[in-house]
Amino acid sequence: LLDVEQSSSSESPELLSQQPFDALVLATHDPSLAAQTIRSIMEQMPTSTDNDQDNTQKDLVTARLTEISNNLQRVRDEDKQPVFSVSLTVDSTLSIPFDAVSLPGSSVVQCLVRGDTPQEWMAITTSRVAAQILAGTPTDGDRQRQQACSAVEQELTPLLASYVKQTESSNPTTTSPPLLQATFAKRWAAGFCAKGLQLKEDSIVLAPWRLAVCGDFIRDQAAYASPLE
């Protein structure tokens, strides 16, 4: 496989596209990217010939690819759900024993992931709270980011308080710094999909074109037994 992320940043997309590869695995949260990729396949398909059988086969393939592409685009246009990603800095008194955690019981934060250092974290809000923030201030981006940061801080502070390091010099009467501080929030207007294609499979594989499409918009979410799965 050609790992584009590991390729030199100085290489142009044209040079990358000319490198040999075994297959393209498109793992993304955005079904419109998959739809666009499939449309590009159709654009490169050969034109009609004098052979009626070949033309009939080509029409069948084109119709199927068009259906898949349209369904993926429909999911993006009709079922998208917003989220905020919130960057956090935690106080050095916190000793958090995990690198990532899912919060299925929270209405504000759905997951928390450690960054490059023990003090850097990233929280992803639920679509529910993101939609509420966007509806309350639909045109004020700064206000939206402030509200997202505040909501995440208020939700996570009591949840992480149990991980404060206890030392002999700890003084309960001393004013302590905030356990965590949200430093930046980014809005993702289409972070997740409400329903998706609701297929039984986890991916769409187009073997003749060596393309596989993966994402949580493929499978029926009710088929998963747990948040971890």
N, C-alpha and C positions, 0 to 999 in steps of 0.2 A: 504494500500500500504506500502511496505517496502521502506523507504527512505534511500538509501545507503549512501547519503551524511551526514545524521544525525547519522549513525551508528558509533560506536567507531572505531577509526583508528587502534586499536590493533586487531580487528577482521579480520581473514583471509577471502579471497574470498570463501573458502570451507565452513566456518561457516555461512557466509551470504547466500550462496546458499541453505543451509538447513533450513533457517528460512521460516515460512509460509508467503505467500503473496496472495493478491487478483488478482493482474495483474501486468504486467511489461509495463510501458509506456516509450518507448525509444524516447526521444526528443533530437535530435542531429543535428548538421550541417553536419555530415559525413555519407553519405548513405552507405559507406562500412561497418560501424559498424552494421547497420541494416542488410545488406547482410550476414555478418558473423553470426549474431544471428539466422537468418532463416536457414542458413546452419547447425548450431548446432542442430536445431530442427529436421532436416532431418536425422542427424547422430544418433539421439536417437529414431527414429521411429522403430517399431518392424519389424523383418525380414519377408520374405514371408512365407505363410502357405500352407496347402494342400487345402484350400478353394479358388477356382478360383475367386469367387465374391469378397472376401476380398482382394485378390491380385490385382484385377482390380481396386478396389476403392483406394487401396494404391498407385498404379501406377499413377492414376489421380491426387491424392493429391500431390505426389512427383513431378510430372511434373509441377503442378501449383506453388508449392513452389520454384522449380528450376527456373522457369520463373521470378518470383518476385525477387529472390536473384540475378539472372544474370542482370536484368534490373537495380537494385540498384547499383550493382558493375559497370555497364557500365556508369551510371551517374557519379560515382566517378572518373572513369578512363578517360572519354572523355569530360565531361562538367565542370570539376573543375575550379574555379577561385581563384586567390590568393588575400589576403588582408594583411595589417599590422595593428596590434593593437599598439597604441602609448600611453604611460603613460605620463601625463602632470601634472605640478605643476603651479598653477596660483597665481598671486600676491594677497596679502591681500586687495589691493585697488579695486579688482573686486568683485562686488556683483551680482552674477549670479542668476536670479530668478527662475530657473528651475533645475530639477535633471537629465533630459535627453532631447535630442532634435535630430530630424532627419533633415538632410540637403539635400533635394532632388535636390536643384539647384547647389550644389557644385560638381565639378569634382574631388575633392581631398578627402574630408571627407564625409562619408555617415551618421555617427551618433556620438554624443558626450554624454558621461554618467558620472555623478558624482561618485566619489569613497567614501571611508570611512569618509573623512573629506571635508570641503568646498573647500580646496585648491587642492585636488586630483581629477583628471579627467582621463578618458580613451576615446581616439578617435579611430574610426575604419575607415580606408581609403577605398576609392572605389577600386574595382578590376582593374579599368582602370589605375589609377596611380600606383598601386602595380605592374601590369604587365610591365609598362614602366620602373620602377625602376629595376625590375629583368632582363629585357632585356638589360638594359644599363650596368649593372655590374653582370653578371650571376654567377660569382664564388666568389665574394667579399662580404661576409655576413656583415662585419663591415660597409663597404661603403653603402650597401643597407639600413641598419638601420639608418645610418646618414642621408641619403637622405630622408627617410620616416619621420624622426623627423623634418627635415628642411621644408619639404613640408607642414606638418601639422601646424607647427608654423606660416609659412607665410600665410596660408589660414585662420587660426582662429584668429590671432591677430587683424586684422581690424574688424572682425565680432563681437568680444567680447569687443572692445574698448568702445562701448556705455554703458557698464555696470560698468565703473569706478565710484567709489564713489566720489561725489563732496563734499568737506568740505571747511569750511571757511579758513583753513590754506593752502589750495591747492595753489601752486605757479606754474603757467604755464611755467615760465622760468627755473624752476628747472629740472635737468635731472632725469627722472623717471626710475625705474628698468623695465625690460621687463615684459609685462603683463602676459606672460606665457612662460614656458620652457618645452620642451620635454625631458624627462629623460631616456626613454628606448623605444625601438620598438621591437616587436616580429613578425616574418613572419609566416603567415599561408598559406601554399602552396595550400590548398584546403578549403579555408574559406567559399566559396559559390559555387553554381552550376549555370551554365549559363542557362540551360533549365530545367533540372530535368525530372521527369516522365510525367509532364503536365497532371495530372489527374484532374477530377472535384472535387474529395474529398480532405479534408485537412489531412487525415491520412489513414494508412493501418491497418486494424484490423483483426487479426487472432484469432477469438474467441475460437476455441478449445484449443489453447495454451496460452490463456489469455495474448496476446501480442498486443500492439498498437505501431505503428511507426509514429512519427511526425517529420516534418522538412520542410523547405522551398523548398526542392527538390521534394516534393510530388505533390503539386497542380500547375496547369498552372499559372505562375505569372501574366499573362495578365488578369486573372479573378479577381484580386484584384483591387478595385476601387481607392485606395489611398495608399501612402507610409505608413501611420499609420496602415491601415488594414493589 
